[in-house]
Amino acid sequence: MSDGTQPDWITSVDREILGVLNMNLTLTPSIIAENIDRSRSSVSRRLNTLTAGGLVEKVDRGKYRITETGVDVLVDEKILDIPDPESEDR
């Protein structure tokens, strides 16, 4: 996804989920929901979509983590404020 194209199905809830999972954590839908103040059922639905889209992977029964593609989407959408070393003044 680092080619500048983002999936057009990404929602604000998806961005929040990816942001929480990007803390190098493996979490359950309940823990994610608690951290982003959303219902567990809505988080579970979006995790299924994110998994199908390759942005999240299920690593154990009911536990999820972000994929490299998911991190790329966060960076591409400027959700993560990672400085571009090419644009720094020297």
Stockholm file with secondary structure:
# STOCKHOLM 1.0

chainA/1-90         MSDGTQPDWITSVDREILGVLNMNLTLTPSIIAENIDRSRSSVSRRLNTLTAGGLVEKVDRGKYRITETGVDVLVDEKILDIPDPESEDR
#=GR chainA/1-90 SS CTTSCCCTTCCHHHHHHHHHHTTTCCBCHHHHHHHHTCCHHHHHHHHHHHHHTTSEEEEETTEEEECHHHHHHHHHTTCSCCCCGGGSCC
#=GC SS_cons        CTTSCCCTTCCHHHHHHHHHHTTTCCBCHHHHHHHHTCCHHHHHHHHHHHHHTTSEEEEETTEEEECHHHHHHHHHTTCSCCCCGGGSCC
//
